Amino acid sequence: MEWNAEPPTREGHYWHRYSDQHRPSVLRVCVEVGFWSVRGENAFETFLDNVTGQWAGPIPQPTEPDDE
């Protein structure tokens, strides 16, 4: 994954940082009532348009091991 300034265009979990000087965190991007919103640590929630910085992802969902 590479960092870029383009906001996500599909739902999922993404790495986000405000700049290369900040520690990254994982944010959940989703569509609610026709608007893109973001949810993060510590009950942080806002619209995607309000979030600046760099993105990487989406982070793939983990898979369960096959039953043997």
Predicted model as a PDB file, atoms N, CA, C, CB and O in Angstrom, pLDDT in the B-factor column:
MODEL        1                                                                  
ATOM      1  N   MET A   1       0.839  -1.186   0.000  1.00 81.00           N  
ATOM      2  CA  MET A   1       0.000   0.000   0.000  1.00 81.00           C  
ATOM      3  C   MET A   1       0.880   1.244   0.000  1.00 81.00           C  
ATOM      4  CB  MET A   1      -0.952   0.001   1.216  1.00 81.00           C  
ATOM      5  O   MET A   1       1.963   1.268   0.584  1.00 81.00           O  
ATOM      6  N   GLU A   2       0.393   2.246  -0.655  1.00 92.00           N  
ATOM      7  CA  GLU A   2       1.105   3.516  -0.703  1.00 92.00           C  
ATOM      8  C   GLU A   2       0.201   4.623  -0.175  1.00 92.00           C  
ATOM      9  CB  GLU A   2       1.576   3.834  -2.144  1.00 92.00           C  
ATOM     10  O   GLU A   2      -1.019   4.570  -0.333  1.00 92.00           O  
ATOM     11  N   TRP A   3       0.809   5.621   0.453  1.00 95.00           N  
ATOM     12  CA  TRP A   3       0.069   6.789   0.930  1.00 95.00           C  
ATOM     13  C   TRP A   3      -0.276   7.678  -0.249  1.00 95.00           C  
ATOM     14  CB  TRP A   3       0.885   7.576   1.987  1.00 95.00           C  
ATOM     15  O   TRP A   3       0.531   7.846  -1.163  1.00 95.00           O  
ATOM     16  N   ASN A   4      -1.495   8.257  -0.231  1.00 93.00           N  
ATOM     17  CA  ASN A   4      -1.858   9.250  -1.234  1.00 93.00           C  
ATOM     18  C   ASN A   4      -2.858  10.221  -0.619  1.00 93.00           C  
ATOM     19  CB  ASN A   4      -2.446   8.573  -2.510  1.00 93.00           C  
ATOM     20  O   ASN A   4      -3.428   9.951   0.438  1.00 93.00           O  
ATOM     21  N   ALA A   5      -3.061  11.333  -1.276  1.00 93.00           N  
ATOM     22  CA  ALA A   5      -3.941  12.378  -0.746  1.00 93.00           C  
ATOM     23  C   ALA A   5      -5.384  12.212  -1.214  1.00 93.00           C  
ATOM     24  CB  ALA A   5      -3.426  13.747  -1.155  1.00 93.00           C  
ATOM     25  O   ALA A   5      -6.257  12.961  -0.776  1.00 93.00           O  
ATOM     26  N   GLU A   6      -5.654  11.254  -2.089  1.00 91.00           N  
ATOM     27  CA  GLU A   6      -7.005  11.045  -2.589  1.00 91.00           C  
ATOM     28  C   GLU A   6      -7.862  10.352  -1.534  1.00 91.00           C  
ATOM     29  CB  GLU A   6      -6.979  10.220  -3.885  1.00 91.00           C  
ATOM     30  O   GLU A   6      -7.459   9.310  -1.018  1.00 91.00           O  
ATOM     31  N   PRO A   7      -9.027  10.896  -1.199  1.00 89.00           N  
ATOM     32  CA  PRO A   7      -9.891  10.241  -0.215  1.00 89.00           C  
ATOM     33  C   PRO A   7     -10.453   8.933  -0.778  1.00 89.00           C  
ATOM     34  CB  PRO A   7     -11.043  11.182   0.205  1.00 89.00           C  
ATOM     35  O   PRO A   7     -10.523   8.767  -1.996  1.00 89.00           O  
ATOM     36  N   PRO A   8     -10.846   8.025   0.077  1.00 90.00           N  
ATOM     37  CA  PRO A   8     -11.409   6.749  -0.379  1.00 90.00           C  
ATOM     38  C   PRO A   8     -12.658   6.940  -1.233  1.00 90.00           C  
ATOM     39  CB  PRO A   8     -11.738   5.869   0.814  1.00 90.00           C  
ATOM     40  O   PRO A   8     -13.405   7.904  -1.062  1.00 90.00           O  
ATOM     41  N   THR A   9     -12.868   6.004  -2.151  1.00 88.00           N  
ATOM     42  CA  THR A   9     -14.049   6.035  -3.013  1.00 88.00           C  
ATOM     43  C   THR A   9     -14.944   4.829  -2.795  1.00 88.00           C  
ATOM     44  CB  THR A   9     -13.635   6.105  -4.466  1.00 88.00           C  
ATOM     45  O   THR A   9     -15.942   4.665  -3.496  1.00 88.00           O  
ATOM     46  N   ARG A  10     -14.599   3.979  -1.829  1.00 90.00           N  
ATOM     47  CA  ARG A  10     -15.463   2.846  -1.495  1.00 90.00           C  
ATOM     48  C   ARG A  10     -15.361   2.558  -0.005  1.00 90.00           C  
ATOM     49  CB  ARG A  10     -15.083   1.588  -2.322  1.00 90.00           C  
ATOM     50  O   ARG A  10     -14.402   2.961   0.654  1.00 90.00           O  
ATOM     51  N   GLU A  11     -16.350   1.865   0.508  1.00 90.00           N  
ATOM     52  CA  GLU A  11     -16.382   1.558   1.936  1.00 90.00           C  
ATOM     53  C   GLU A  11     -15.248   0.619   2.315  1.00 90.00           C  
ATOM     54  CB  GLU A  11     -17.725   0.941   2.321  1.00 90.00           C  
ATOM     55  O   GLU A  11     -14.759  -0.157   1.494  1.00 90.00           O  
ATOM     56  N   GLY A  12     -14.845   0.706   3.567  1.00 91.00           N  
ATOM     57  CA  GLY A  12     -13.818  -0.185   4.082  1.00 91.00           C  
ATOM     58  C   GLY A  12     -13.031   0.477   5.194  1.00 91.00           C  
ATOM     59  O   GLY A  12     -13.343   1.586   5.629  1.00 91.00           O  
ATOM     60  N   HIS A  13     -12.008  -0.222   5.641  1.00 90.00           N  
ATOM     61  CA  HIS A  13     -11.088   0.294   6.664  1.00 90.00           C  
ATOM     62  C   HIS A  13      -9.820   0.778   5.971  1.00 90.00           C  
ATOM     63  CB  HIS A  13     -10.754  -0.802   7.741  1.00 90.00           C  
ATOM     64  O   HIS A  13      -9.275   0.102   5.098  1.00 90.00           O  
ATOM     65  N   TYR A  14      -9.362   1.960   6.375  1.00 91.00           N  
ATOM     66  CA  TYR A  14      -8.213   2.587   5.731  1.00 91.00           C  
ATOM     67  C   TYR A  14      -7.226   3.090   6.781  1.00 91.00           C  
ATOM     68  CB  TYR A  14      -8.666   3.742   4.822  1.00 91.00           C  
ATOM     69  O   TYR A  14      -7.614   3.506   7.872  1.00 91.00           O  
ATOM     70  N   TRP A  15      -5.950   3.044   6.428  1.00 92.00           N  
ATOM     71  CA  TRP A  15      -4.952   3.762   7.203  1.00 92.00           C  
ATOM     72  C   TRP A  15      -5.099   5.238   6.878  1.00 92.00           C  
ATOM     73  CB  TRP A  15      -3.504   3.248   6.900  1.00 92.00           C  
ATOM     74  O   TRP A  15      -5.347   5.599   5.728  1.00 92.00           O  
ATOM     75  N   HIS A  16      -4.948   6.092   7.881  1.00 91.00           N  
ATOM     76  CA  HIS A  16      -5.031   7.538   7.672  1.00 91.00           C  
ATOM     77  C   HIS A  16      -4.003   8.228   8.554  1.00 91.00           C  
ATOM     78  CB  HIS A  16      -6.461   8.069   7.977  1.00 91.00           C  
ATOM     79  O   HIS A  16      -3.769   7.821   9.692  1.00 91.00           O  
ATOM     80  N   ARG A  17      -3.400   9.269   8.020  1.00 93.00           N  
ATOM     81  CA  ARG A  17      -2.527  10.141   8.817  1.00 93.00           C  
ATOM     82  C   ARG A  17      -2.675  11.554   8.283  1.00 93.00           C  
ATOM     83  CB  ARG A  17      -1.023   9.670   8.766  1.00 93.00           C  
ATOM     84  O   ARG A  17      -2.870  11.766   7.086  1.00 93.00           O  
ATOM     85  N   TYR A  18      -2.579  12.517   9.192  1.00 88.00           N  
ATOM     86  CA  TYR A  18      -2.728  13.911   8.787  1.00 88.00           C  
ATOM     87  C   TYR A  18      -1.524  14.400   7.999  1.00 88.00           C  
ATOM     88  CB  TYR A  18      -2.940  14.791  10.004  1.00 88.00           C  
ATOM     89  O   TYR A  18      -1.666  15.281   7.151  1.00 88.00           O  
ATOM     90  N   SER A  19      -0.350  13.855   8.255  1.00 85.00           N  
ATOM     91  CA  SER A  19       0.858  14.143   7.492  1.00 85.00           C  
ATOM     92  C   SER A  19       1.870  13.050   7.811  1.00 85.00           C  
ATOM     93  CB  SER A  19       1.429  15.572   7.824  1.00 85.00           C  
ATOM     94  O   SER A  19       1.625  12.203   8.670  1.00 85.00           O  
ATOM     95  N   ASP A  20       2.996  13.068   7.128  1.00 83.00           N  
ATOM     96  CA  ASP A  20       4.006  12.051   7.413  1.00 83.00           C  
ATOM     97  C   ASP A  20       4.670  12.270   8.768  1.00 83.00           C  
ATOM     98  CB  ASP A  20       5.060  12.041   6.321  1.00 83.00           C  
ATOM     99  O   ASP A  20       5.499  11.464   9.190  1.00 83.00           O  
ATOM    100  N   GLN A  21       4.312  13.349   9.448  1.00 87.00           N  
ATOM    101  CA  GLN A  21       4.813  13.629  10.792  1.00 87.00           C  
ATOM    102  C   GLN A  21       3.924  13.030  11.880  1.00 87.00           C  
ATOM    103  CB  GLN A  21       4.932  15.127  10.996  1.00 87.00           C  
ATOM    104  O   GLN A  21       4.316  12.989  13.046  1.00 87.00           O  
ATOM    105  N   HIS A  22       2.725  12.562  11.505  1.00 85.00           N  
ATOM    106  CA  HIS A  22       1.754  12.054  12.469  1.00 85.00           C  
ATOM    107  C   HIS A  22       1.693  10.527  12.441  1.00 85.00           C  
ATOM    108  CB  HIS A  22       0.370  12.641  12.187  1.00 85.00           C  
ATOM    109  O   HIS A  22       1.936   9.897  11.412  1.00 85.00           O  
ATOM    110  N   ARG A  23       1.365   9.956  13.585  1.00 89.00           N  
ATOM    111  CA  ARG A  23       1.188   8.512  13.682  1.00 89.00           C  
ATOM    112  C   ARG A  23      -0.107   8.112  12.965  1.00 89.00           C  
ATOM    113  CB  ARG A  23       1.161   8.055  15.172  1.00 89.00           C  
ATOM    114  O   ARG A  23      -1.140   8.743  13.188  1.00 89.00           O  
ATOM    115  N   PRO A  24      -0.080   7.084  12.112  1.00 91.00           N  
ATOM    116  CA  PRO A  24      -1.291   6.675  11.408  1.00 91.00           C  
ATOM    117  C   PRO A  24      -2.279   5.962  12.330  1.00 91.00           C  
ATOM    118  CB  PRO A  24      -0.933   5.772  10.242  1.00 91.00           C  
ATOM    119  O   PRO A  24      -1.899   5.383  13.347  1.00 91.00           O  
ATOM    120  N   SER A  25      -3.542   6.018  11.953  1.00 87.00           N  
ATOM    121  CA  SER A  25      -4.589   5.284  12.652  1.00 87.00           C  
ATOM    122  C   SER A  25      -5.483   4.637  11.600  1.00 87.00           C  
ATOM    123  CB  SER A  25      -5.414   6.222  13.606  1.00 87.00           C  
ATOM    124  O   SER A  25      -5.400   4.964  10.416  1.00 87.00           O  
ATOM    125  N   VAL A  26      -6.331   3.723  12.038  1.00 87.00           N  
ATOM    126  CA  VAL A  26      -7.259   3.057  11.132  1.00 87.00           C  
ATOM    127  C   VAL A  26      -8.627   3.713  11.270  1.00 87.00           C  
ATOM    128  CB  VAL A  26      -7.340   1.527  11.429  1.00 87.00           C  
ATOM    129  O   VAL A  26      -9.144   3.870  12.376  1.00 87.00           O  
ATOM    130  N   LEU A  27      -9.210   4.096  10.126  1.00 87.00           N  
ATOM    131  CA  LEU A  27     -10.537   4.697  10.102  1.00 87.00           C  
ATOM    132  C   LEU A  27     -11.462   3.832   9.258  1.00 87.00           C  
ATOM    133  CB  LEU A  27     -10.483   6.145   9.553  1.00 87.00           C  
ATOM    134  O   LEU A  27     -11.036   3.218   8.280  1.00 87.00           O  
ATOM    135  N   ARG A  28     -12.721   3.792   9.645  1.00 88.00           N  
ATOM    136  CA  ARG A  28     -13.737   3.069   8.880  1.00 88.00           C  
ATOM    137  C   ARG A  28     -14.502   4.077   8.039  1.00 88.00           C  
ATOM    138  CB  ARG A  28     -14.705   2.269   9.819  1.00 88.00           C  
ATOM    139  O   ARG A  28     -15.067   5.033   8.571  1.00 88.00           O  
ATOM    140  N   VAL A  29     -14.522   3.867   6.733  1.00 89.00           N  
ATOM    141  CA  VAL A  29     -15.247   4.739   5.813  1.00 89.00           C  
ATOM    142  C   VAL A  29     -16.519   4.017   5.390  1.00 89.00           C  
ATOM    143  CB  VAL A  29     -14.370   5.121   4.568  1.00 89.00           C  
ATOM    144  O   VAL A  29     -16.472   2.866   4.956  1.00 89.00           O  
ATOM    145  N   CYS A  30     -17.660   4.699   5.519  1.00 87.00           N  
ATOM    146  CA  CYS A  30     -18.928   4.083   5.141  1.00 87.00           C  
ATOM    147  C   CYS A  30     -19.858   5.133   4.541  1.00 87.00           C  
ATOM    148  CB  CYS A  30     -19.592   3.404   6.360  1.00 87.00           C  
ATOM    149  O   CYS A  30     -19.619   6.335   4.652  1.00 87.00           O  
ATOM    150  N   VAL A  31     -20.918   4.652   3.906  1.00 80.00           N  
ATOM    151  CA  VAL A  31     -21.931   5.536   3.342  1.00 80.00           C  
ATOM    152  C   VAL A  31     -23.159   5.461   4.238  1.00 80.00           C  
ATOM    153  CB  VAL A  31     -22.279   5.146   1.860  1.00 80.00           C  
ATOM    154  O   VAL A  31     -23.683   4.379   4.501  1.00 80.00           O  
ATOM    155  N   GLU A  32     -23.611   6.619   4.703  1.00 72.00           N  
ATOM    156  CA  GLU A  32     -24.809   6.692   5.529  1.00 72.00           C  
ATOM    157  C   GLU A  32     -25.708   7.793   4.994  1.00 72.00           C  
ATOM    158  CB  GLU A  32     -24.452   6.943   7.018  1.00 72.00           C  
ATOM    159  O   GLU A  32     -25.287   8.944   4.883  1.00 72.00           O  
ATOM    160  N   VAL A  33     -26.909   7.452   4.672  1.00 61.00           N  
ATOM    161  CA  VAL A  33     -27.903   8.396   4.159  1.00 61.00           C  
ATOM    162  C   VAL A  33     -27.342   9.195   2.988  1.00 61.00           C  
ATOM    163  CB  VAL A  33     -28.365   9.345   5.272  1.00 61.00           C  
ATOM    164  O   VAL A  33     -27.558  10.404   2.898  1.00 61.00           O  
ATOM    165  N   GLY A  34     -26.632   8.531   2.101  1.00 63.00           N  
ATOM    166  CA  GLY A  34     -26.119   9.178   0.902  1.00 63.00           C  
ATOM    167  C   GLY A  34     -24.850   9.988   1.077  1.00 63.00           C  
ATOM    168  O   GLY A  34     -24.361  10.567   0.107  1.00 63.00           O  
ATOM    169  N   PHE A  35     -24.298  10.051   2.288  1.00 68.00           N  
ATOM    170  CA  PHE A  35     -23.071  10.811   2.518  1.00 68.00           C  
ATOM    171  C   PHE A  35     -21.972   9.874   3.009  1.00 68.00           C  
ATOM    172  CB  PHE A  35     -23.311  11.954   3.540  1.00 68.00           C  
ATOM    173  O   PHE A  35     -22.237   8.939   3.764  1.00 68.00           O  
ATOM    174  N   TRP A  36     -20.756  10.125   2.582  1.00 71.00           N  
ATOM    175  CA  TRP A  36     -19.610   9.370   3.084  1.00 71.00           C  
ATOM    176  C   TRP A  36     -19.295   9.856   4.489  1.00 71.00           C  
ATOM    177  CB  TRP A  36     -18.370   9.524   2.146  1.00 71.00           C  
ATOM    178  O   TRP A  36     -19.215  11.060   4.732  1.00 71.00           O  
ATOM    179  N   SER A  37     -19.118   8.929   5.404  1.00 76.00           N  
ATOM    180  CA  SER A  37     -18.735   9.309   6.760  1.00 76.00           C  
ATOM    181  C   SER A  37     -17.544   8.477   7.205  1.00 76.00           C  
ATOM    182  CB  SER A  37     -19.919   9.133   7.739  1.00 76.00           C  
ATOM    183  O   SER A  37     -17.218   7.448   6.613  1.00 76.00           O  
ATOM    184  N   VAL A  38     -16.906   8.952   8.265  1.00 78.00           N  
ATOM    185  CA  VAL A  38     -15.700   8.318   8.782  1.00 78.00           C  
ATOM    186  C   VAL A  38     -15.884   8.075  10.269  1.00 78.00           C  
ATOM    187  CB  VAL A  38     -14.440   9.190   8.512  1.00 78.00           C  
ATOM    188  O   VAL A  38     -16.368   8.941  10.997  1.00 78.00           O  
ATOM    189  N   ARG A  39     -15.495   6.893  10.708  1.00 76.00           N  
ATOM    190  CA  ARG A  39     -15.515   6.572  12.136  1.00 76.00           C  
ATOM    191  C   ARG A  39     -14.132   6.088  12.525  1.00 76.00           C  
ATOM    192  CB  ARG A  39     -16.606   5.495  12.473  1.00 76.00           C  
ATOM    193  O   ARG A  39     -13.498   5.320  11.801  1.00 76.00           O  
ATOM    194  N   GLY A  40     -13.677   6.548  13.674  1.00 69.00           N  
ATOM    195  CA  GLY A  40     -12.349   6.164  14.121  1.00 69.00           C  
ATOM    196  C   GLY A  40     -12.290   5.923  15.604  1.00 69.00           C  
ATOM    197  O   GLY A  40     -13.311   5.786  16.277  1.00 69.00           O  
ATOM    198  N   GLU A  41     -11.079   5.876  16.096  1.00 65.00           N  
ATOM    199  CA  GLU A  41     -10.840   5.637  17.512  1.00 65.00           C  
ATOM    200  C   GLU A  41     -11.477   6.741  18.356  1.00 65.00           C  
ATOM    201  CB  GLU A  41      -9.330   5.547  17.796  1.00 65.00           C  
ATOM    202  O   GLU A  41     -11.654   7.868  17.892  1.00 65.00           O  
ATOM    203  N   ASN A  42     -11.819   6.402  19.600  1.00 60.00           N  
ATOM    204  CA  ASN A  42     -12.368   7.360  20.566  1.00 60.00           C  
ATOM    205  C   ASN A  42     -13.663   8.027  20.089  1.00 60.00           C  
ATOM    206  CB  ASN A  42     -11.339   8.424  20.863  1.00 60.00           C  
ATOM    207  O   ASN A  42     -13.884   9.213  20.336  1.00 60.00           O  
ATOM    208  N   ALA A  43     -14.526   7.249  19.397  1.00 55.00           N  
ATOM    209  CA  ALA A  43     -15.845   7.714  18.965  1.00 55.00           C  
ATOM    210  C   ALA A  43     -15.773   8.901  18.003  1.00 55.00           C  
ATOM    211  CB  ALA A  43     -16.671   8.094  20.171  1.00 55.00           C  
ATOM    212  O   ALA A  43     -16.738   9.656  17.891  1.00 55.00           O  
ATOM    213  N   PHE A  44     -14.671   9.075  17.324  1.00 67.00           N  
ATOM    214  CA  PHE A  44     -14.511  10.119  16.317  1.00 67.00           C  
ATOM    215  C   PHE A  44     -15.416   9.804  15.128  1.00 67.00           C  
ATOM    216  CB  PHE A  44     -13.024  10.240  15.868  1.00 67.00           C  
ATOM    217  O   PHE A  44     -15.339   8.711  14.566  1.00 67.00           O  
ATOM    218  N   GLU A  45     -16.263  10.741  14.745  1.00 78.00           N  
ATOM    219  CA  GLU A  45     -17.133  10.542  13.587  1.00 78.00           C  
ATOM    220  C   GLU A  45     -17.342  11.876  12.887  1.00 78.00           C  
ATOM    221  CB  GLU A  45     -18.496   9.921  14.010  1.00 78.00           C  
ATOM    222  O   GLU A  45     -17.629  12.885  13.532  1.00 78.00           O  
ATOM    223  N   THR A  46     -17.199  11.880  11.569  1.00 82.00           N  
ATOM    224  CA  THR A  46     -17.393  13.093  10.779  1.00 82.00           C  
ATOM    225  C   THR A  46     -17.641  12.689   9.335  1.00 82.00           C  
ATOM    226  CB  THR A  46     -16.162  14.050  10.889  1.00 82.00           C  
ATOM    227  O   THR A  46     -17.590  11.506   8.998  1.00 82.00           O  
ATOM    228  N   PHE A  47     -17.910  13.671   8.485  1.00 85.00           N  
ATOM    229  CA  PHE A  47     -18.049  13.402   7.063  1.00 85.00           C  
ATOM    230  C   PHE A  47     -16.671  13.314   6.420  1.00 85.00           C  
ATOM    231  CB  PHE A  47     -18.901  14.491   6.379  1.00 85.00           C  
ATOM    232  O   PHE A  47     -15.736  13.995   6.839  1.00 85.00           O  
ATOM    233  N   LEU A  48     -16.555  12.478   5.409  1.00 86.00           N  
ATOM    234  CA  LEU A  48     -15.284  12.260   4.727  1.00 86.00           C  
ATOM    235  C   LEU A  48     -14.705  13.562   4.183  1.00 86.00           C  
ATOM    236  CB  LEU A  48     -15.461  11.259   3.597  1.00 86.00           C  
ATOM    237  O   LEU A  48     -13.490  13.757   4.212  1.00 86.00           O  
ATOM    238  N   ASP A  49     -15.559  14.452   3.687  1.00 85.00           N  
ATOM    239  CA  ASP A  49     -15.083  15.734   3.140  1.00 85.00           C  
ATOM    240  C   ASP A  49     -14.356  16.584   4.180  1.00 85.00           C  
ATOM    241  CB  ASP A  49     -16.254  16.524   2.575  1.00 85.00           C  
ATOM    242  O   ASP A  49     -13.581  17.469   3.817  1.00 85.00           O  
ATOM    243  N   ASN A  50     -14.594  16.328   5.465  1.00 85.00           N  
ATOM    244  CA  ASN A  50     -13.960  17.107   6.532  1.00 85.00           C  
ATOM    245  C   ASN A  50     -12.599  16.566   6.942  1.00 85.00           C  
ATOM    246  CB  ASN A  50     -14.858  17.148   7.734  1.00 85.00           C  
ATOM    247  O   ASN A  50     -11.926  17.174   7.773  1.00 85.00           O  
ATOM    248  N   VAL A  51     -12.180  15.445   6.384  1.00 86.00           N  
ATOM    249  CA  VAL A  51     -10.939  14.799   6.808  1.00 86.00           C  
ATOM    250  C   VAL A  51      -9.853  15.070   5.775  1.00 86.00           C  
ATOM    251  CB  VAL A  51     -11.144  13.271   7.003  1.00 86.00           C  
ATOM    252  O   VAL A  51      -9.985  14.694   4.610  1.00 86.00           O  
ATOM    253  N   THR A  52      -8.777  15.727   6.210  1.00 90.00           N  
ATOM    254  CA  THR A  52      -7.644  15.982   5.326  1.00 90.00           C  
ATOM    255  C   THR A  52      -6.514  15.021   5.684  1.00 90.00           C  
ATOM    256  CB  THR A  52      -7.169  17.464   5.433  1.00 90.00           C  
ATOM    257  O   THR A  52      -6.545  14.380   6.734  1.00 90.00           O  
ATOM    258  N   GLY A  53      -5.542  14.927   4.825  1.00 93.00           N  
ATOM    259  CA  GLY A  53      -4.395  14.085   5.128  1.00 93.00           C  
ATOM    260  C   GLY A  53      -4.161  13.036   4.063  1.00 93.00           C  
ATOM    261  O   GLY A  53      -4.569  13.189   2.912  1.00 93.00           O  
ATOM    262  N   GLN A  54      -3.498  11.971   4.467  1.00 94.00           N  
ATOM    263  CA  GLN A  54      -3.084  10.916   3.544  1.00 94.00           C  
ATOM    264  C   GLN A  54      -3.790   9.608   3.894  1.00 94.00           C  
ATOM    265  CB  GLN A  54      -1.549  10.728   3.581  1.00 94.00           C  
ATOM    266  O   GLN A  54      -4.065   9.319   5.058  1.00 94.00           O  
ATOM    267  N   TRP A  55      -4.074   8.833   2.858  1.00 94.00           N  
ATOM    268  CA  TRP A  55      -4.810   7.577   2.986  1.00 94.00           C  
ATOM    269  C   TRP A  55      -4.016   6.427   2.389  1.00 94.00           C  
ATOM    270  CB  TRP A  55      -6.179   7.683   2.307  1.00 94.00           C  
ATOM    271  O   TRP A  55      -3.212   6.627   1.479  1.00 94.00           O  
ATOM    272  N   ALA A  56      -4.242   5.223   2.900  1.00 95.00           N  
ATOM    273  CA  ALA A  56      -3.721   3.994   2.306  1.00 95.00           C  
ATOM    274  C   ALA A  56      -4.767   2.917   2.541  1.00 95.00           C  
ATOM    275  CB  ALA A  56      -2.319   3.587   2.919  1.00 95.00           C  
ATOM    276  O   ALA A  56      -5.302   2.790   3.642  1.00 95.00           O  
ATOM    277  N   GLY A  57      -5.053   2.149   1.514  1.00 94.00           N  
ATOM    278  CA  GLY A  57      -6.033   1.087   1.682  1.00 94.00           C  
ATOM    279  C   GLY A  57      -6.935   0.971   0.477  1.00 94.00           C  
ATOM    280  O   GLY A  57      -6.671   1.563  -0.570  1.00 94.00           O  
ATOM    281  N   PRO A  58      -8.003   0.207   0.626  1.00 94.00           N  
ATOM    282  CA  PRO A  58      -8.556  -0.321   1.866  1.00 94.00           C  
ATOM    283  C   PRO A  58      -7.747  -1.505   2.405  1.00 94.00           C  
ATOM    284  CB  PRO A  58      -9.997  -0.739   1.648  1.00 94.00           C  
ATOM    285  O   PRO A  58      -7.042  -2.192   1.666  1.00 94.00           O  
ATOM    286  N   ILE A  59      -7.872  -1.714   3.701  1.00 93.00           N  
ATOM    287  CA  ILE A  59      -7.214  -2.839   4.359  1.00 93.00           C  
ATOM    288  C   ILE A  59      -8.091  -4.065   4.126  1.00 93.00           C  
ATOM    289  CB  ILE A  59      -6.988  -2.567   5.903  1.00 93.00           C  
ATOM    290  O   ILE A  59      -9.282  -4.028   4.435  1.00 93.00           O  
ATOM    291  N   PRO A  60      -7.537  -5.144   3.592  1.00 91.00           N  
ATOM    292  CA  PRO A  60      -8.356  -6.339   3.342  1.00 91.00           C  
ATOM    293  C   PRO A  60      -8.920  -6.925   4.638  1.00 91.00           C  
ATOM    294  CB  PRO A  60      -7.528  -7.401   2.613  1.00 91.00           C  
ATOM    295  O   PRO A  60      -8.265  -6.907   5.680  1.00 91.00           O  
ATOM    296  N   GLN A  61     -10.143  -7.444   4.551  1.00 85.00           N  
ATOM    297  CA  GLN A  61     -10.740  -8.119   5.687  1.00 85.00           C  
ATOM    298  C   GLN A  61      -9.998  -9.438   5.928  1.00 85.00           C  
ATOM    299  CB  GLN A  61     -12.258  -8.366   5.450  1.00 85.00           C  
ATOM    300  O   GLN A  61      -9.633 -10.121   4.972  1.00 85.00           O  
ATOM    301  N   PRO A  62      -9.773  -9.798   7.184  1.00 85.00           N  
ATOM    302  CA  PRO A  62      -9.121 -11.075   7.453  1.00 85.00           C  
ATOM    303  C   PRO A  62     -10.047 -12.230   7.099  1.00 85.00           C  
ATOM    304  CB  PRO A  62      -8.695 -11.165   8.926  1.00 85.00           C  
ATOM    305  O   PRO A  62     -11.270 -12.088   7.126  1.00 85.00           O  
ATOM    306  N   THR A  63      -9.467 -13.354   6.773  1.00 89.00           N  
ATOM    307  CA  THR A  63     -10.237 -14.537   6.464  1.00 89.00           C  
ATOM    308  C   THR A  63     -10.069 -15.567   7.558  1.00 89.00           C  
ATOM    309  CB  THR A  63      -9.826 -15.113   5.120  1.00 89.00           C  
ATOM    310  O   THR A  63      -9.053 -15.593   8.252  1.00 89.00           O  
ATOM    311  N   GLU A  64     -11.070 -16.415   7.710  1.00 90.00           N  
ATOM    312  CA  GLU A  64     -11.014 -17.503   8.683  1.00 90.00           C  
ATOM    313  C   GLU A  64     -10.233 -18.663   8.086  1.00 90.00           C  
ATOM    314  CB  GLU A  64     -12.440 -17.956   9.102  1.00 90.00           C  
ATOM    315  O   GLU A  64     -10.320 -18.908   6.882  1.00 90.00           O  
ATOM    316  N   PRO A  65      -9.471 -19.382   8.906  1.00 89.00           N  
ATOM    317  CA  PRO A  65      -8.785 -20.568   8.382  1.00 89.00           C  
ATOM    318  C   PRO A  65      -9.818 -21.623   7.986  1.00 89.00           C  
ATOM    319  CB  PRO A  65      -7.788 -21.144   9.434  1.00 89.00           C  
ATOM    320  O   PRO A  65     -10.871 -21.751   8.612  1.00 89.00           O  
ATOM    321  N   ASP A  66      -9.495 -22.371   6.940  1.00 81.00           N  
ATOM    322  CA  ASP A  66     -10.386 -23.454   6.509  1.00 81.00           C  
ATOM    323  C   ASP A  66     -10.442 -24.540   7.561  1.00 81.00           C  
ATOM    324  CB  ASP A  66      -9.924 -24.042   5.165  1.00 81.00           C  
ATOM    325  O   ASP A  66      -9.424 -24.894   8.156  1.00 81.00           O  
ATOM    326  N   ASP A  67     -11.647 -25.076   7.793  1.00 63.00           N  
ATOM    327  CA  ASP A  67     -11.786 -26.210   8.706  1.00 63.00           C  
ATOM    328  C   ASP A  67     -11.203 -27.441   8.044  1.00 63.00           C  
ATOM    329  CB  ASP A  67     -13.274 -26.446   9.098  1.00 63.00           C  
ATOM    330  O   ASP A  67     -11.453 -27.702   6.867  1.00 63.00           O  
ATOM    331  N   GLU A  68     -10.436 -28.184   8.793  1.00 57.00           N  
ATOM    332  CA  GLU A  68      -9.825 -29.382   8.217  1.00 57.00           C  
ATOM    333  C   GLU A  68     -10.468 -30.614   8.762  1.00 57.00           C  
ATOM    334  CB  GLU A  68      -8.336 -29.419   8.483  1.00 57.00           C  
ATOM    335  O   GLU A  68     -10.087 -31.725   8.393  1.00 57.00           O  
TER     336      GLU A  68                                                      
ENDMDL                                                                          
END                                                                             
